[in-house]
Amino acid sequence: MFDKIVSFIKDIYKTHNGKIPLHAPVFAGNEKKYMLECVDSTFVSSVGKYVDQFEIMVREYTGAKHAVATVNGTAALHLALLLAGVQRDDEIITQAVTFVATANVITYCGAHPVFLDSDCETLGLSPKALEAFLNQQCIQKDDGYTYNKTTGRKVSACLPMHVFGHPVHIDRIQFLCNRYRVAFVEDAAESIGSLFEGKHTGTFGRLGILSFNGNKTITTGGGGMILTDDDELGAKAKHLSTTAKVPHPWEFVHDQTGFNYRLPNINAALGCAQMEQLLGFIEKKRKLADQYKEFFDSIEIPFISEPELCRSNYWLNAIVLADRKKRNAFLEYSNANGVMTRPLWTLMPDLTMYSHCLRDELKNARWLEDRLVCIPSSVTT
Ligand SMILES: *Cc1c(COP(=O)(O)O)cnc(C)c1O
């Protein structure tokens, strides 16, 4: 059975004696041309035409009113939380199944993460778990805001993450956030090209973020983007990411403690070339997912498909094995035989630095952790 899967993947990537990575970037367009132009122009740093152009391209593609490019997705997330009004000692709801950056940025703000369970269809934050937490553990005070009854802390934001590019149940989560006056911020780091009811992920929340790390659907080497429809937040994002410098021909006036989070022009040059290929990349990734689905159906192994009402970018394809023993055996076999596979991330509250944090029972999260395996998902060439 495992050998059948491994040979199927090797056939897809036409690679029979080298390692097949989980997700490698593809540079098949104007990458070299734009980077060379960028070097020739000498504008390789935080000012230049490629940064502006990259932001315009992402804005037009996602439909977000504002897009602000940052050095990486983690920096974008950090700023997004600050801009959403997160303050020291607030409580921020997120999911236990996520990449560690989601939890780290909450800590950067001096706030406390609450790790809730996953939805087995989307793999992301469970709306049921969110409702149970808000309804049973929290109280809405006279100021309209929601507070944790036990800790007394203000629950100021909810930060769901679209796992492997599959959108969470955005409508239900957004409804709950509105009702409890909790700022809705989307970690769409993995989901460029993924839509919920035809609208791009990362554009539903007050703010959303994308990542362009080397393992994501498109890459700028390192890079990220803050998305928002709010004019004021858009302007503040740019200001805060560029050391909060007040525009002036020569004076150095900074009106608050800002950040050096702006994306360099040379990275943006790569981003512009990658954006030009994004439609084709998504088409190929969706075709690959179709091939995987057909194959895994034929050997009766569940394959993670896009949730209802969604179009997923299928950033990482994943299968669900019978139990933890089978999962480990397959990880062992595939990695030893030239096919890179990975389990789900260690659940956040199982990491030492987050072991003291609030969480719910995490029943689905643990079920998924025991069974899920990610398989090679690079754009096929
Ligand atoms: C990739 C990723 C980020 C941001 O990562 P950077 O490497 O900082 O760009 C954040 N959250 C999730 C869920 C991610 O997968």
Ligand as a Chemical Component Dictionary entry (heavy atoms), coordinates in Angstrom:
data_LIG
# 
_chem_comp.id                   LIG 
_chem_comp.type                 NON-POLYMER 
_chem_comp.pdbx_formal_charge   0 
_chem_comp.three_letter_code    LIG 
# 
loop_
_chem_comp_atom.comp_id 
_chem_comp_atom.atom_id 
_chem_comp_atom.alt_atom_id 
_chem_comp_atom.type_symbol 
_chem_comp_atom.charge 
_chem_comp_atom.model_Cartn_x 
_chem_comp_atom.model_Cartn_y 
_chem_comp_atom.model_Cartn_z 
_chem_comp_atom.pdbx_ordinal 
LIG C1 C1 C 0 4.049  30.609 6.825 1  
LIG C2 C2 C 0 3.133  30.987 7.908 2  
LIG C3 C3 C 0 3.205  32.221 8.610 3  
LIG C4 C4 C 0 4.205  33.275 8.333 4  
LIG O1 O1 O 0 5.424  32.812 8.066 5  
LIG P1 P1 P 0 6.673  33.669 7.561 6  
LIG O2 O2 O 0 7.655  32.578 7.366 7  
LIG O3 O3 O 0 6.997  34.607 8.665 8  
LIG O4 O4 O 0 6.333  34.379 6.293 9  
LIG C5 C5 C 0 2.263  32.483 9.577 10 
LIG N1 N1 N 0 1.272  31.641 9.847 11 
LIG C6 C6 C 0 1.148  30.468 9.186 12 
LIG C7 C7 C 0 -0.007 29.596 9.507 13 
LIG C8 C8 C 0 2.064  30.088 8.214 14 
LIG O5 O5 O 0 1.928  28.917 7.591 15 
# 
loop_
_chem_comp_bond.comp_id 
_chem_comp_bond.atom_id_1 
_chem_comp_bond.atom_id_2 
_chem_comp_bond.value_order 
_chem_comp_bond.pdbx_ordinal 
LIG C1 C2 SING 1  
LIG C2 C3 SING 2  
LIG C2 C8 DOUB 3  
LIG C3 C4 SING 4  
LIG C3 C5 DOUB 5  
LIG C4 O1 SING 6  
LIG O1 P1 SING 7  
LIG P1 O2 DOUB 8  
LIG P1 O3 SING 9  
LIG P1 O4 SING 10 
LIG C5 N1 SING 11 
LIG N1 C6 DOUB 12 
LIG C6 C7 SING 13 
LIG C6 C8 SING 14 
LIG C8 O5 SING 15 
# 
